């Protein structure tokens, strides 16, 4: 499975308003709910927050890649948000986050589908040119193209 198969323009927010990591996760999770990808939004958010307790998903360079595996997820999906204001995320580089790429993975997912997607995204987000393009994009379709 590739990023392009699970990221769509209706799950891109170019101006998300949030003050905390938890609020950011809640608001990005809503992008999945609007697309009927979650049967229980609260359960999915709990799974993502539980994952954050074990290890931060703030990978550095202003980026976080929160993810959750839950029975509440109907199919693998990715959402993207660019925050209006940086949010503290306990990132590896100790800097706040402004770009969030969230993965929703069904509990029933077998194998390494989510790891392959996570790896594909992580490799792309190591490229400074990709980061610049994500920060400068003005349309949702541009984000899908950049990450796809």
Helices and strands as residue ranges (DSSP letters): H 3-6, E 7-16, H 21-34, H 41-54, E 58-60, E 63-64, E 67-70, E 77-87, E 97-106, H 113-124, H 128-136, H 140-147
